[in-house]
Protein backbone atom coordinates (compact mmCIF):
# COMPACT_ATOMS: atom_id res chain seq x y z
CA UNK A 1 0.00 0.00 0.00
CA UNK A 2 1.35 3.39 -0.96
CA UNK A 3 2.14 5.67 1.96
CA UNK A 4 0.01 8.84 2.16
CA UNK A 5 1.59 12.13 1.22
CA UNK A 6 2.95 14.23 4.11
CA UNK A 7 0.32 16.49 5.63
CA UNK A 8 0.38 20.12 4.46
CA UNK A 9 -1.76 22.86 5.88
CA UNK A 10 -3.66 25.59 3.98
CA UNK A 11 -1.40 28.39 2.74
CA UNK A 12 1.56 26.07 3.39
CA UNK A 13 3.91 28.43 1.54
CA UNK A 14 3.51 31.04 4.32
CA UNK A 15 4.04 28.60 7.19
CA UNK A 16 6.96 26.48 8.46
CA UNK A 17 7.28 22.94 7.15
CA UNK A 18 6.49 20.19 9.64
CA UNK A 19 9.62 18.38 8.46
CA UNK A 20 12.75 20.49 7.92
CA UNK A 21 15.85 18.27 8.42
CA UNK A 22 18.17 21.19 9.13
CA UNK A 23 16.00 21.86 12.21
CA UNK A 24 16.97 18.59 13.89
CA UNK A 25 14.03 18.08 16.26
CA UNK A 26 11.50 18.12 13.40
CA UNK A 27 12.89 14.84 12.06
CA UNK A 28 11.42 12.90 14.99
CA UNK A 29 8.40 15.11 15.69
CA UNK A 30 6.96 15.75 12.23
CA UNK A 31 3.76 13.76 11.47
CA UNK A 32 4.10 11.03 8.84
CA UNK A 33 0.38 10.40 8.43
CA UNK A 34 -2.53 12.78 7.68
CA UNK A 35 -3.71 14.51 10.84
CA UNK A 36 -6.91 13.33 12.51
CA UNK A 37 -9.35 16.12 13.34
CA UNK A 38 -11.00 15.60 16.73
CA UNK A 39 -14.38 17.24 17.44
CA UNK A 40 -14.34 20.04 20.02
CA UNK A 41 -16.76 20.16 22.90
CA UNK A 42 -18.55 23.38 23.89
CA UNK A 43 -16.14 23.98 26.78
CA UNK A 44 -13.10 23.69 24.50
CA UNK A 45 -14.54 26.20 22.04
CA UNK A 46 -15.84 28.78 24.51
CA UNK A 47 -13.53 28.68 27.54
CA UNK A 48 -11.57 30.10 29.20
CA UNK A 49 -12.73 33.70 28.80
CA UNK A 50 -10.04 36.31 29.38
CA UNK A 51 -10.90 39.73 30.77
CA UNK A 52 -9.08 42.85 31.90
CA UNK A 53 -9.33 41.68 35.51
CA UNK A 54 -6.84 38.91 34.71
CA UNK A 55 -4.09 41.34 33.68
CA UNK A 56 -1.98 43.19 36.26
CA UNK A 57 -0.87 46.78 35.54
CA UNK A 58 2.80 45.70 35.26
CA UNK A 59 2.22 42.57 33.20
CA UNK A 60 3.18 44.30 29.95
CA UNK A 61 6.20 46.06 31.47
CA UNK A 62 8.90 43.44 31.95
CA UNK A 63 11.27 46.06 33.37
CA UNK A 64 9.08 46.78 36.43
CA UNK A 65 8.23 43.29 37.68
CA UNK A 66 10.99 43.17 40.32
CA UNK A 67 12.57 45.47 42.91
CA UNK A 68 15.54 46.45 40.76
CA UNK A 69 16.14 47.43 37.14
CA UNK A 70 17.06 44.61 34.75
CA UNK A 71 20.35 44.69 32.87
CA UNK A 72 20.39 45.44 29.16
CA UNK A 73 18.90 47.73 26.52
CA UNK A 74 15.29 48.76 27.13
CA UNK A 75 13.00 48.45 24.11
CA UNK A 76 9.33 49.03 23.30
CA UNK A 77 7.63 46.30 21.26
CA UNK A 78 4.19 47.12 19.90
CA UNK A 79 1.90 46.37 16.99
CA UNK A 80 -1.55 45.15 16.00
CA UNK A 81 -3.27 41.78 15.75
CA UNK A 82 -5.20 41.56 12.46
CA UNK A 83 -7.24 39.04 10.49
CA UNK A 84 -6.75 38.25 6.78
CA UNK A 85 -8.80 41.30 5.78
CA UNK A 86 -6.83 43.74 7.91
CA UNK A 87 -9.59 43.91 10.52
CA UNK A 88 -8.28 44.41 14.07
CA UNK A 89 -8.80 41.65 16.64
CA UNK A 90 -9.74 43.16 20.01
CA UNK A 91 -9.53 41.62 23.48
CA UNK A 92 -6.96 39.01 22.44
CA UNK A 93 -4.58 37.77 25.12
CA UNK A 94 -0.97 38.15 23.94
CA UNK A 95 1.83 36.66 26.02
CA UNK A 96 5.56 36.95 25.41
CA UNK A 97 8.59 35.18 26.80
CA UNK A 98 12.27 35.67 26.06
CA UNK A 99 15.88 35.32 27.12
CA UNK A 100 17.54 38.09 29.11
CA UNK A 101 20.18 40.47 27.73
CA UNK A 102 22.87 37.81 28.19
CA UNK A 103 20.93 35.24 26.18
CA UNK A 104 19.66 33.09 29.05
CA UNK A 105 16.13 32.10 30.02
CA UNK A 106 15.09 32.19 33.66
CA UNK A 107 14.32 28.47 33.59
CA UNK A 108 15.93 25.43 35.20
CA UNK A 109 16.28 23.69 31.83
CA UNK A 110 18.46 26.49 30.42
CA UNK A 111 22.05 25.64 31.31
CA UNK A 112 23.70 28.18 28.99
CA UNK A 113 26.87 29.57 30.57
CA UNK A 114 25.49 33.10 30.90
CA UNK A 115 24.29 35.03 33.98
CA UNK A 116 20.70 34.98 35.22
CA UNK A 117 19.30 38.46 35.86
CA UNK A 118 17.43 38.44 39.21
CA UNK A 119 15.42 41.47 38.06
CA UNK A 120 14.23 39.98 34.79
CA UNK A 121 11.91 36.98 34.58
CA UNK A 122 11.32 37.34 30.85
CA UNK A 123 7.55 36.90 30.67
CA UNK A 124 4.72 39.38 30.06
CA UNK A 125 1.16 39.63 28.79
CA UNK A 126 -1.53 42.10 27.74
CA UNK A 127 -4.88 42.31 25.97
CA UNK A 128 -5.29 43.97 22.60
CA UNK A 129 -7.46 47.08 22.64
CA UNK A 130 -10.47 47.85 20.42
CA UNK A 131 -8.14 48.54 17.47
CA UNK A 132 -6.09 45.38 17.95
CA UNK A 133 -3.13 47.24 19.47
CA UNK A 134 -0.72 45.75 22.00
CA UNK A 135 2.41 47.13 23.69
CA UNK A 136 5.27 45.78 25.81
CA UNK A 137 8.24 47.44 27.49
CA UNK A 138 11.08 44.96 27.85
CA UNK A 139 14.81 44.29 27.42
CA UNK A 140 16.38 43.38 24.09
CA UNK A 141 17.16 39.65 24.35
CA UNK A 142 20.63 38.27 23.71
CA UNK A 143 21.62 35.56 21.25
CA UNK A 144 22.43 32.09 22.60
CA UNK A 145 23.85 28.71 21.48
CA UNK A 146 21.36 25.87 21.01
CA UNK A 147 23.38 22.84 19.79
CA UNK A 148 21.19 22.05 16.78
CA UNK A 149 24.36 21.79 14.68
CA UNK A 150 28.00 22.85 14.91
CA UNK A 151 28.36 26.43 16.18
CA UNK A 152 24.58 26.95 16.21
CA UNK A 153 23.34 30.27 17.59
CA UNK A 154 19.78 31.50 17.80
CA UNK A 155 19.22 35.09 16.63
CA UNK A 156 17.80 37.53 19.18
CA UNK A 157 14.06 36.87 19.32
CA UNK A 158 10.91 37.18 21.39
CA UNK A 159 8.29 34.41 21.56
CA UNK A 160 4.64 35.43 21.11
CA UNK A 161 1.61 33.41 22.20
CA UNK A 162 -1.82 34.55 21.00
CA UNK A 163 -5.10 33.29 22.47
CA UNK A 164 -8.52 33.56 20.89
CA UNK A 165 -11.62 32.77 22.96
CA UNK A 166 -10.33 29.33 24.00
CA UNK A 167 -7.15 27.31 24.53
CA UNK A 168 -7.65 25.45 21.24
CA UNK A 169 -7.29 28.75 19.35
CA UNK A 170 -3.74 29.39 20.61
CA UNK A 171 -1.08 30.38 18.06
CA UNK A 172 2.66 30.82 18.68
CA UNK A 173 5.27 32.73 16.70
CA UNK A 174 8.63 34.48 17.11
CA UNK A 175 9.68 38.06 16.46
CA UNK A 176 13.19 38.82 15.20
CA UNK A 177 15.14 42.07 14.91
CA UNK A 178 16.11 43.86 11.68
CA UNK A 179 19.66 43.48 10.42
CA UNK A 180 20.52 40.43 12.54
CA UNK A 181 23.33 38.54 10.72
CA UNK A 182 22.37 35.26 12.45
CA UNK A 183 19.08 35.04 10.55
CA UNK A 184 20.83 33.60 7.48
CA UNK A 185 22.14 30.70 9.58
CA UNK A 186 19.04 29.91 11.66
CA UNK A 187 17.03 26.79 10.66
CA UNK A 188 13.94 27.90 12.62
CA UNK A 189 13.78 31.12 10.64
CA UNK A 190 14.66 29.51 7.33
CA UNK A 191 12.18 26.62 7.57
CA UNK A 192 9.61 29.10 6.18
CA UNK A 193 10.04 28.53 2.44
CA UNK A 194 8.52 31.80 1.23
CA UNK A 195 10.91 34.75 1.53
CA UNK A 196 8.18 37.35 2.04
CA UNK A 197 6.60 35.23 4.77
CA UNK A 198 9.99 34.96 6.52
CA UNK A 199 10.38 38.71 6.38
CA UNK A 200 7.08 39.11 8.23
CA UNK A 201 8.79 37.56 11.26
CA UNK A 202 11.24 40.47 11.40
CA UNK A 203 10.15 43.56 13.30
CA UNK A 204 10.53 47.08 11.96
CA UNK A 205 12.34 49.89 13.76
CA UNK A 206 9.63 52.21 15.07
CA UNK A 207 10.85 55.80 15.46
CA UNK A 208 7.42 57.15 16.39
CA UNK A 209 7.16 55.00 19.51
CA UNK A 210 10.75 55.38 20.65
CA UNK A 211 10.94 56.88 24.17
CA UNK A 212 13.48 59.75 24.10
CA UNK A 213 16.59 59.00 26.15
CA UNK A 214 15.01 55.81 27.46
CA UNK A 215 14.07 53.06 24.97
CA UNK A 216 14.17 52.30 21.24
CA UNK A 217 11.02 50.85 19.70
CA UNK A 218 10.14 48.05 17.28
CA UNK A 219 6.85 47.32 15.53
CA UNK A 220 5.57 43.79 14.96
CA UNK A 221 2.12 43.42 13.40
CA UNK A 222 0.65 39.90 13.50
CA UNK A 223 -1.73 38.63 10.79
CA UNK A 224 -3.50 35.47 11.91
CA UNK A 225 -4.82 33.99 8.67
CA UNK A 226 -4.64 34.14 4.90
CA UNK A 227 -1.89 34.54 2.35
CA UNK A 228 -0.33 37.39 4.32
CA UNK A 229 -0.36 35.43 7.59
CA UNK A 230 2.52 35.68 10.02
CA UNK A 231 4.33 32.30 10.13
CA UNK A 232 3.39 30.40 13.29
CA UNK A 233 5.15 27.62 15.16
CA UNK A 234 3.51 24.21 15.24
CA UNK A 235 3.65 22.07 18.36
CA UNK A 236 4.62 18.77 16.80
Secondary structure by P-SEA (a helix, b strand, c coil): ccccccccccccccccccccccccccccccccccbbbbbbccccccccccccccccccccccccccccccccbbbbbbbbbbccccccccbbbbbbbbcccccccccccccccccccccccccccbbbcccbbbbbbbcbbbbbbccccccccccbbbbbbbbcccccccccccccccccccccccccccccccaaaaaaacccccccccccccbbbbbbbbbcccccccbbbbcc
